Amino acid sequence: MTHNDKPINGQDNPSFLDLFNQLPPVPPAPEPDGQHGTGRLAWLRAAWKQSWKEGGFLYERWEEVGQARHVSWYEIATWIKATLLFGGLSLIVLMLDAAGDITSATLKGLSDVPASGTGDGSGLWGTVDHPIRVFLADQAAHLPVAPAALYAFWQLTGLLGLVGGFFGNAGARIAWLLFGLGSLAMIWSATPAGGRAAATGLAALMWALASIFALRGLTLRPVVHNYPPQFQPQFSPALHIHATLPAPTPAGDDYDDEPDNVHPLQR
């Protein structure tokens, strides 16, 4: 089977034209009954069947798809990598486009929320909620947005932070912390001076109780993982003395009968 591209990383790049090279270019049979295109369809049908046989173009491509599940990324066929990358980029573009539409619709819906009253400020919840409504209404007078939209966005942020934090999402927990700190700041700023400390403290207690669910499982203690060492070198002190013993003298050597004080040159 021919390949038009050069091998890359030891892999051959197949060409789609190999599908039509399975059979000779001449149709295998003439066109019967004068029907135009019958011979060409028969040739394409025969080429299709031939390509699915062992060694055919489609047969080898199917084998590469089956092997892709058991090999690393570098060993996957190049055409499979290109297909996966193209599909992934297309999916990211679609997700970004959908996220943009959802965000635009949400912001538009918040802007169209009808204006709501600031409440009477009675009860425990009113003590916390009324200063926030008043603060947002005062700030909205200097912004191109309705006070009700600001209040709805504040509620949506708290709800997403509470639910996302309950399921352990780190970003939702950060949003929950910012939501609580911002709420305390607004309550402190909009509450009259006589009850400012009490209202802010009450809001802090409510926020702390809600944080039991939003920060579920969060701990400030460091996590220590004790893994057994893979290799422990053992040190065994020992004293090794290397002594060289003289080689034994062969039997019948003439030098054994000579005295030790004889100079070697005199022997």
C-alpha positions as MATLAB code, in Angstrom:
seq = 'MTHNDKPINGQDNPSFLDLFNQLPPVPPAPEPDGQHGTGRLAWLRAAWKQSWKEGGFLYERWEEVGQARHVSWYEIATWIKATLLFGGLSLIVLMLDAAGDITSATLKGLSDVPASGTGDGSGLWGTVDHPIRVFLADQAAHLPVAPAALYAFWQLTGLLGLVGGFFGNAGARIAWLLFGLGSLAMIWSATPAGGRAAATGLAALMWALASIFALRGLTLRPVVHNYPPQFQPQFSPALHIHATLPAPTPAGDDYDDEPDNVHPLQR';
ca = [
       0.000    0.000    0.000;
       1.399    3.382   -0.992;
       1.849    6.331    1.311;
       2.192    9.880    0.039;
       3.665   11.364    3.214;
       6.991   10.682    4.845;
       7.077    8.752    8.109;
       6.888   10.846   11.272;
       8.186    9.403   14.545;
       8.510    6.015   12.879;
       4.865    6.000   11.758;
       3.556    6.090    8.202;
       0.956    8.692    7.344;
      -1.789    6.991    5.306;
      -3.373    8.720    2.364;
      -7.093    8.543    1.663;
      -6.282    7.913   -1.980;
      -5.082    4.454   -0.954;
      -8.758    3.508   -0.712;
      -9.060    3.825   -4.489;
      -5.795    2.021   -5.157;
      -7.116   -1.300   -3.940;
      -8.189   -2.283   -7.480;
      -7.024   -1.337  -10.977;
      -8.504    1.914  -12.294;
     -10.379    0.048  -15.039;
     -13.947   -1.012  -14.029;
     -14.153   -4.809  -13.686;
     -17.227   -5.193  -15.911;
     -18.964   -3.253  -18.705;
     -22.099   -1.299  -18.034;
     -25.084   -3.692  -18.512;
     -28.449   -2.725  -20.008;
     -27.124    0.651  -21.024;
     -27.326    2.041  -17.454;
     -24.847    4.849  -17.013;
     -22.506    4.545  -14.028;
     -23.231    0.889  -13.192;
     -19.664   -0.229  -13.868;
     -18.203    2.574  -11.761;
     -20.486    1.725   -8.836;
     -19.475   -1.926   -9.094;
     -15.811   -0.891   -9.070;
     -16.300    1.318   -6.003;
     -18.196   -1.487   -4.245;
     -15.398   -3.939   -4.980;
     -12.784   -1.420   -3.784;
     -14.759   -0.914   -0.569;
     -14.866   -4.650    0.146;
     -11.193   -5.046   -0.716;
     -10.176   -2.244    1.645;
     -11.797   -4.056    4.580;
      -9.822   -7.217    4.005;
      -6.584   -7.873    5.866;
      -3.956   -5.425    4.657;
      -6.527   -3.041    3.185;
      -6.696    0.681    3.840;
      -9.795    0.707    6.074;
      -8.728   -2.520    7.791;
      -5.429   -0.981    8.897;
      -7.128    2.232   10.011;
      -9.539    0.217   12.162;
      -6.618   -1.680   13.647;
      -4.948    1.634   14.568;
      -8.143    2.776   16.288;
      -8.241   -0.436   18.323;
      -4.569   -0.116   19.303;
      -4.984    3.539   20.363;
      -6.690    2.447   23.588;
      -3.649    0.491   24.770;
      -0.715    2.725   23.745;
       0.579    6.105   24.829;
      -0.136    9.417   23.113;
       3.176    9.367   21.247;
       2.444    5.941   19.770;
      -1.026    6.802   18.447;
      -1.384    7.228   14.693;
      -0.974   10.802   13.454;
      -4.395   10.984   11.813;
      -6.060    9.986   15.104;
      -4.179   12.751   16.954;
      -5.262   15.313   14.354;
      -8.884   14.185   14.606;
      -8.898   14.354   18.410;
      -7.273   17.798   18.459;
      -9.685   19.164   15.868;
     -12.675   17.722   17.748;
     -11.418   19.106   21.060;
     -10.897   22.595   19.651;
     -14.343   22.534   18.070;
     -15.897   21.485   21.391;
     -14.080   24.294   23.231;
     -15.318   26.861   20.706;
     -18.901   25.607   21.079;
     -18.672   25.688   24.885;
     -17.278   29.238   24.902;
     -19.999   30.390   22.528;
     -22.699   28.760   24.666;
     -21.215   30.208   27.872;
     -21.214   33.678   26.299;
     -24.870   33.357   25.340;
     -25.843   32.097   28.802;
     -23.946   34.903   30.538;
     -25.478   37.542   28.275;
     -28.991   36.183   28.867;
     -28.444   36.060   32.638;
     -27.186   39.629   32.839;
     -30.034   40.822   30.641;
     -32.529   39.014   32.869;
     -31.053   40.616   35.968;
     -31.273   44.065   34.372;
     -34.959   43.512   33.553;
     -35.899   42.546   37.124;
     -38.622   44.905   38.355;
     -37.748   47.247   41.170;
     -38.468   45.906   44.648;
     -38.958   47.662   47.900;
     -36.253   48.047   50.475;
     -38.219   46.154   53.099;
     -39.223   47.282   56.554;
     -36.152   45.928   58.318;
     -38.100   44.017   60.961;
     -36.998   40.677   62.372;
     -33.595   39.064   62.450;
     -33.387   38.612   58.708;
     -34.635   42.147   58.080;
     -31.882   43.500   60.332;
     -29.332   41.939   57.988;
     -31.171   42.228   54.676;
     -32.493   45.793   54.959;
     -29.057   47.516   55.186;
     -27.890   45.603   52.107;
     -30.935   46.736   50.120;
     -30.379   50.321   51.207;
     -26.674   50.228   50.361;
     -27.297   48.759   46.875;
     -30.082   51.273   46.187;
     -27.791   54.182   47.087;
     -24.962   52.838   44.913;
     -27.272   52.058   41.962;
     -28.146   55.758   41.726;
     -24.631   56.336   40.382;
     -24.571   53.238   38.147;
     -26.409   52.353   34.903;
     -28.180   49.402   36.544;
     -31.367   48.967   38.552;
     -31.135   48.389   42.318;
     -33.206   45.223   41.967;
     -30.656   43.818   39.500;
     -27.818   44.441   41.975;
     -29.777   42.785   44.757;
     -30.648   39.781   42.554;
     -27.003   39.390   41.534;
     -25.963   39.538   45.196;
     -28.440   36.770   46.028;
     -27.323   34.660   43.051;
     -23.678   34.945   44.095;
     -24.453   33.793   47.621;
     -26.556   30.879   46.410;
     -23.902   29.649   43.950;
     -21.174   30.034   46.570;
     -23.195   28.084   49.143;
     -24.153   25.225   46.828;
     -20.764   25.003   45.074;
     -18.886   25.173   48.358;
     -21.004   22.354   49.762;
     -19.786   20.137   46.921;
     -16.153   21.125   47.521;
     -15.581   23.513   44.594;
     -12.614   25.779   45.400;
     -13.818   28.677   43.228;
     -17.276   28.584   44.825;
     -15.717   28.698   48.279;
     -13.663   31.748   47.328;
     -16.843   33.401   46.009;
     -18.597   32.525   49.277;
     -15.856   34.167   51.342;
     -15.945   37.318   49.211;
     -19.751   37.316   49.410;
     -19.646   37.214   53.196;
     -16.988   39.893   53.564;
     -18.805   42.168   51.116;
     -22.100   41.656   52.942;
     -20.538   42.566   56.286;
     -19.012   45.691   54.768;
     -22.373   46.789   53.283;
     -24.210   46.149   56.566;
     -21.621   48.127   58.521;
     -21.843   51.019   56.083;
     -25.654   51.265   55.784;
     -26.740   50.510   59.351;
     -27.290   53.498   61.681;
     -24.454   54.126   64.099;
     -26.482   53.073   67.137;
     -27.029   49.492   65.992;
     -24.135   49.096   63.579;
     -22.084   46.760   65.737;
     -25.044   44.548   66.660;
     -26.265   44.234   63.062;
     -22.792   43.435   61.771;
     -22.191   40.876   64.524;
     -25.551   39.237   63.846;
     -24.713   39.032   60.131;
     -21.320   37.515   60.957;
     -22.983   34.811   63.060;
     -25.446   33.989   60.271;
     -22.625   33.839   57.781;
     -20.631   31.557   60.097;
     -23.568   29.183   60.474;
     -24.079   29.041   56.719;
     -20.343   28.435   56.297;
     -20.783   25.097   58.060;
     -22.338   23.862   54.838;
     -20.381   25.995   52.355;
     -16.975   25.064   53.820;
     -17.825   21.456   54.620;
     -14.707   19.313   54.925;
     -12.276   22.240   54.858;
      -9.478   21.911   57.393;
      -6.562   24.168   58.293;
      -4.374   21.342   59.555;
      -1.615   20.303   57.190;
      -2.089   16.936   55.582;
       0.911   14.684   56.188;
       1.281   11.618   54.013;
       3.445    8.891   55.527;
       4.544    6.621   52.757;
       6.817    3.647   53.484;
      10.240    4.249   52.004;
      10.908    2.316   48.850;
      14.579    1.772   49.644;
      16.371    1.921   52.976;
      20.133    1.700   52.687;
      21.639   -0.402   55.439;
      25.017    0.514   56.880;
      26.937   -2.432   58.273;
      30.333   -1.378   59.663;
      32.999   -4.049   59.192;
      36.801   -4.156   59.269;
      38.389   -5.805   56.261;
      42.140   -6.685   56.437;
      43.784   -7.634   53.165;
      46.955   -9.741   53.690;
      49.090  -11.114   50.895;
      50.460  -14.592   51.605;
      53.748  -15.666   49.938;
      53.459  -18.296   47.280;
      54.710  -21.740   48.406;
      58.147  -22.790   47.161;
      58.104  -25.769   44.815;
      59.570  -29.020   46.155;
      63.119  -29.852   45.106;
      64.214  -26.248   44.706;
      68.032  -25.932   44.958;
      67.830  -22.619   46.753;
      66.336  -24.221   49.846;
      69.732  -25.913   50.714;
      71.694  -22.675   50.509;
      72.241  -20.505   53.571;
      70.205  -17.339   53.942;
      73.272  -15.057   54.114;
      74.432  -15.865   50.568;
      74.040  -12.938   48.177;
      71.771  -13.703   45.241;
      74.520  -12.855   42.703;
      76.822  -15.451   44.291;
      74.383  -18.316   43.874;
];
